[in-house]
């Protein structure tokens, strides 16, 4: 009976073979870049749990519990676009344009940081 | 014709199986197997870590975090305040934050360096609040100017930023992060066990109670 239980557990833990699919998007086209810029992001997923962005030779995991790493890929892309002088708003839909422009609240906080962070 | 098994013998097998399964469950719940399964993780405090809580706390939680990680910010916005009130302020928990850079971007690295340097040699509250509220501020020229101002005005901050101390620390954190085969943040390490990702306060509290009970045993 124990052997049967262990066998059942072993079968239930078997992982299905990966069926990974990838999709590339050239963001430079979307952001009216004046020059060629390496902003091709590839998004791969196995359709179950593992998914990631590949950009500039690095993989940025983007799973359900680690979705924050998607931010890192997007920030890298955002910086590349800004440094290349691209627009800060996506042509087709709104993109996070706050990469370099600060809200009033952030400006106020920045002033507080300047005034209150040093002992001297 | 095969030999028939008598009914009482079948019941004996069933009872024996139930007994063995119950024993295994009891061992697991008692932490017997868990203690054996937890391998030692070599993680220690560093003087530049951002620490909340007392050194005499019952439990130390290590947290790999960064400001560009939305779930790390969510943790500090929604979980940390209750954690502080219920556990940290009562000396039960010490939270040791190890900032880790996953981008290799110079603005992000500089922001982590100034964060740990101001935490060590200045007043961190406002800077922490700014980075949590608006992490993209690190790409703003004003923020770079601010770092230069701090370096110019405070010799300790300057030494921390330019003398290699904070650079070594940030590199050490990412090497430790990679050596543990971690890929994303937030990562919590408690009692040699790695917990990945964000969870709300209720679930985090259950985890803490479990780990506190493990520690006190």
Interface residues (C-beta under 8 A of the other chain):
Chain A: X1 X2 X5 X60 X61 X63 X64 X65 X66 X67 X68 X69 X71 X72 X75 X76 X78 X79 X82 X96 X98 X99 X100 X101 X102 X103 X105 X106 X109 X110 X112 X113 X114 X116 X117 X118 X119 X120
Chain B: X13 X14 X17 X20 X21 X68 X69 X70 X71 X72 X102 X103 X105 X107 X108 X118 X121 X122 X123 X124 X125 X126 X127 X129 X130 X133 X134 X136 X137 X139 X140 X141 X142 X143 X146 X149 X150 X153 X154 X157 X183 X184 X185 X186 X196 X197 X198
